[in-house]
């Protein structure tokens, strides 16, 4: 399986601009969608956390793993985490952050 940046060298400049624009739009859509997620129901964060398993299945390299960690932290800043004091819901929401980043990198 190839990630898009692995074939980046063989692409012409107009296509690079198109790919970069589409990638930025996709990342923006993910951030807006992540901001709107409701993590007070435990099933949704656990389903999103499952995306991390799919991302790990691609055997990411070190640079991809570092980028995934950075995206997980950025999603942590963007997402509305549960504030009720329920540590179980907060734990589920934190588990969803790597899943969101993994799904974005797979997309």
C-alpha positions in Angstrom: 0.0 0.0 0.0 1.4 3.4 -1.0 0.7 6.6 0.9 0.2 9.7 -1.3 3.5 11.3 -0.3 5.5 8.3 -1.5 4.6 8.9 -5.1 4.9 12.7 -4.8 8.2 12.8 -6.8 6.6 11.5 -10.0 3.7 14.1 -10.1 3.7 17.3 -12.2 3.4 20.8 -10.5 -0.3 21.4 -11.3 -1.2 18.0 -9.9 0.9 18.7 -6.8 -1.1 22.0 -6.2 -4.3 20.1 -6.7 -3.3 17.3 -4.3 -2.1 19.8 -1.7 -5.3 21.8 -1.9 -7.5 18.7 -1.6 -5.4 17.5 1.4 -5.8 20.9 3.2 -9.5 20.8 2.5 -9.8 17.3 3.8 -7.8 18.2 7.0 -10.0 21.3 7.5 -13.1 19.1 7.1 -11.8 16.7 9.7 -11.0 19.5 12.1 -14.5 21.0 11.8 -16.1 17.6 12.1 -14.0 16.7 15.1 -15.0 20.0 16.8 -18.7 19.0 16.3 -18.4 15.5 17.7 -20.3 14.6 20.8 -18.2 12.4 23.1 -20.7 12.1 25.9 -21.9 8.7 24.4 -19.1 6.1 24.8 -19.8 4.2 21.6 -18.8 6.9 19.1 -15.3 7.5 20.6 -14.6 3.8 20.7 -15.7 3.3 17.1 -13.4 6.2 16.0 -10.5 4.7 18.1 -10.9 1.6 15.9 -9.5 3.7 13.0 -6.2 3.7 14.8 -6.0 -0.1 14.4 -6.5 0.3 10.6 -3.8 2.9 10.5 -1.4 0.6 12.4 -2.2 -2.1 9.9 -0.4 -0.1 7.1 2.9 -0.4 9.0 3.7 3.3 9.2 7.3 4.5 9.1 8.9 6.7 11.8 8.2 10.0 10.1 4.5 9.0 9.5 4.3 7.9 13.2 5.6 11.3 14.3 3.1 13.1 12.0 0.4 10.9 13.5 1.4 11.9 17.0 1.4 15.6 16.0 -2.1 15.2 14.5 -3.3 13.5 17.6 -2.2 16.4 19.7 -3.8 18.9 17.3 -7.1 17.0 17.5 -6.8 17.1 21.3 -6.7 20.9 21.0 -9.7 21.0 18.6 -12.1 18.5 20.1 -14.6 19.3 22.9 -13.6 16.8 25.6 -16.3 15.9 28.2 -16.1 18.3 31.1 -18.6 16.6 33.5 -15.8 15.0 35.6 -16.6 11.5 34.3 -13.2 10.0 33.8 -14.5 7.1 31.8 -16.0 9.4 29.1 -12.8 11.4 29.1 -10.8 8.3 28.6 -12.9 7.2 25.7 -12.6 10.7 24.1 -8.8 10.6 24.5 -8.7 7.1 22.9 -10.6 8.6 19.9 -7.9 11.2 19.2 -5.3 8.7 17.7 -8.2 7.2 15.7 -9.1 10.5 14.2 -5.5 11.2 13.3 -5.1 7.7 11.8 -8.2 8.0 9.7 -7.1 11.4 8.4 -3.7 10.0 7.4 -5.4 7.0 5.7 -7.7 9.4 3.8 
